[in-house]
Each structure stands twice: as C-alpha cells, then as structure tokens.
Amino acid sequence: MLFHTWLFALFFCIVYPVYVLTRGTWFEKPWLLLASYIFYASWNPVFLVLIIYSTVVDYAVVWRMEVSPRRGLWLALGVGNHIFLLGFFKYGGFIVENFNALFARLGLGWEIPDPNGVLSYVNFVSERINHLLAAIGIPYHLAPQTTLLIVGISFYTFQSMSYIIDCYRGIARREKQFLVYAAYVCFFPQLVAGPIERSSNLLRQLGSRRTITGEDIGDGLSLFLVGLFKKVAMADFLALYVDKVYGSPAQFGAPALILATVAFGWQVYFDFAGYTDMARGIARLMGIRLVLNFNNPYLATGFGDFWRRWHISLSSWFRDYIYIPLGGNRRGEVLTHVNMAATMVISGLWHGASWTFVIWGALHAAYRVLTRNLEATAFYRERLPDGVKRAFVFACVTFAWIFFRARSLDDAWLIVRRIFTGGWTDPRCPIVIFGLVAAVWLYQHLYESDARAWLRPAPVRVAIVVFMAVCTFMCAQSGGQPFIYFQF
C-alpha cells in the first residue's frame, strides 16, 4: 500500500476520522494497532507473523530484563533474536551463496541448503489465503513471494533493538502497556522505510495524550505535498532515464553513464526523502512528530557533514550502537579510523545483501577516513570556498552511487571503466530532467543562505506550492512506483 496511491487515500480516509474521534479513549491504541497491521498486511498477511513474534519477544525480554539479575543474558537474547531474523530473511541467501562458493573452490564437497526453500511454505500459506478470499468474494490476490526479504524488516528490527539496548542502559523505561509498545514497533506511517525512531521520541508520544492542532494539520499537509512532489515529479521521472541506462550499461557511452549516475544520486534522494516527508506528514496529521531524516545532503561541505544530513536516523543509530561501543574516537587515531571504517562498511551491508553494497560502504569509509583530519583544518573550514567543498563531496558521493545502483559487480566495473575511458557520444538525456533538479538545488541553496528571507512571503510560498502541485499532476503515473528503500 503505497502512500501515493488511491488505495492508501481510501485507507487513510477510514482510519483517520476514527483515530481522531477515539483519541484519549481505551479504543485509540487498538484502532491504531489494527490500522498498522492492516497496512502491513497489504503487502502479504504472512509478514504479520514475524512482526507480531518480534513484538512479543521484545516485550517479554525487556520485562525479564527488569526483574532478572541476569540482565545481560536477556539483552543478548533480545538482540540476538533480531540479528538472527535479519540475517536469515535478508542475508541468508547471500551468506549461503558465498560459503558454498568458498567450499567449491577448496574442493570440500560441502553445500549448505538454500534458505530460500522456506519460500515454498510462505507461498503455500499465501495460496490458501487466496482461496479463502476468493471463497468469500473478496477481490484481492496475493502475489507469490520471490524473495525471503520481508518489507520493512531492516527498519523495525533496528527500531526494536534500540529500545532493548536503551532499556538495558537505563536510558529508556520499559513500556508496560503491550498495545502501546506494539504500536511503536509497527506505527504505519514509518513502518516500512523509516525514519528509524527511538523510544524517547515515538514511544513517549504514543503513550501520552495528544492534541491535534491547526498547525499540525497545516504542516502535515505541507510535508505530504512536498514528499509527493519529490517522489512522483522528481524520483519517478528521473528513474525513466536511470533505469534505461543502468538496465543495459553496455549500450551507452561515458556521457550517458555519467548523467545517469548523477540522475540516480538525485533519484534515490528524492525517493527516500519523499517517503520520509510523506511519513512525517501523515504522522503530523495524527499529532505525532517523527524525527527529521534528511537535511539537504547535497549541500554537505564534508563527508562527516554528509552523514549528518543523509538518512539521519540510520546514521545516528550506527553512531550510538556500533561506532561508540566499538570505542568511537576514545582509543587513539588509528582505532578511531578503524571504528569509523567498520561502521561505514556495516552500514553498506545494511542496505543490501550484495558485494556492491559492501563496496559502496567501503568507499564511504575511505572518504571519511582520508578526509577526517583535513576537514578539521583551518584551511578547509575557513579558506576553502563552500562551493568547492560541496562540488568535491557531491562528485565522490555520486561516484559511489554506481555500486549502489548497478545490478552486479560486473555492471559496476563496466560503468567505471567506460566513464574514464569511453568516448564522447550523445547521452540522449532529456534536458528537462536536470532543469527540475537545478530548480530544487537552487531552492535548497537559498534556504540555507542569507537569502532565506526571500522564501518567506506568502505569494512566494503559494507559487512554490502551485509549482509542486502542477509538476506532480503532470508527472503522475498510473499505480505508483515502489519506493527504492522498500528493498532494504
């Protein structure tokens, strides 16, 4: 159920009035939980088994952690459960494939069974559900599951792990109402692609009585419109060119590959930031404030600055639960760089079970390690123009996107070779694509400059809203395109 479809509009038009009318009553939490489960089940009802199991286990683990002297054991069980689920359903095939390849090279004759065999059982259940729906006259059909990867698992497992760890550290208190905690795990606006919330923000709001003000409604609608514009008018429009070039990179020369890579850098930003804005807008309409997840990342003047602006909830998660526990910057220069590099490589692997994502993370690790001391110098901070720093960061980040987007390592290396050795040919790129990107980039520059006051007058804001609405209407595609980060 995508935010930018009529199905979600119908769903929200049913959920929202009941939610507003039941706020502060005993029915509020069950209704919110039911709505979230229906939203999640729209992909596949079988997914509910895993998220309910995860919720029940986490609730029990934290309860036992509170009353048991062996708190560390319960912490290990809770975190280990999530690592196992994530490892099996997201990385199982990747791990088995690489181990079997290693065994074959060593001539050992060993072979680990493919975990994707579980799919036959999942599809069997889905088939039975389809028969039941058909028997009672419901025109809905579940498509066969082709991969073990479950929508949103990377997000809700990290959100749940942060709660368990924070309770162990004494940073968070155990939520005693099961329905409140269950709603925290599966809160539908941010369930499948974040932002990754902490209990100190989302769980606290869900457990308290909230009011919905006129400001909430106005800001919520504005955020949703901005997100819709980013997704429909920008990301999906850019995807038309990116998919064409990256779908068969051998057929294109250096200019097309370069432009497609730049276009993808903006596509993935607009796609993910668009989802986040829509999620924040929907939550704001419900009187709940989700954390900011993107803050104009392509205006970053350094790689540290980039990761403080890009996917902020994930970056801060890795900082708090990976980088700092490894030692952070407390154990000398060398170990600081090792910890930083390890965190970035793990971050790359979080995005996907493929060596292309590992290399993407390794490139960002190299960028961060090699420029960390430079970015701290007075020359870099004070004398080097911001435009030069932004262009350098953008170029390096864009180069890394090649490995993020390529379908395989072979495609990635082909693209890299052609970019640096290919001849100049017509890229066959619609210029209007980059005209829209340039307009958004200019707006972001103005927003972060002294000229921000120019954007405040009502006529200017109305003109921007009209522009976004018209572009969104003109670029809308039937059915809506899935969000990129749903696959992670």
Buried (B, 14 or more C-beta within 10 A) or exposed (E): BBBBEEEBEEBBEEBBEBBEEBBEEEBBBEBBBBBBBBBBBBBBBBBBEBBBEBBEBBBBBBBBBBEEEEBEEBBEBBBEBBEEBBBBBBBBBBBBEEEBEEBEEEEEEEEEEBBBEBBEEBBEBBEEBBEEBEEEEEEEEBEEBEEBBBBBBBBBBBBBBBBBBBBBEEBBBBBEEBBBBBBBBBBBBBBBBBBBBBBBBBBBBBBEEBEBEEEBEEBBBBBBBBBBBBBBBBBBBBBBBBBBBBEEBEEBBBBBBBBBBBBBBBBBBBBBBBBBBBBBBBBBBBBBBBBEBBBBBBBBBBBBBBBBBBBBBBBBBBBBBBBBEBEBBEEEEEBBBBBBBBBBBBBBBBBBBBBBBBBBBBBBBBBBBEBBEEBEEEEBEEEBEEEEBBEBBBEBBBBBBBBBBBEEBEBBBBBBEBBEEBEEEEBEBEEEBBEBBEEBBEEBBBEEEEEEEEEEEEEEEEEBBEEBBEBBEEBBEEEBBEBBBBEB
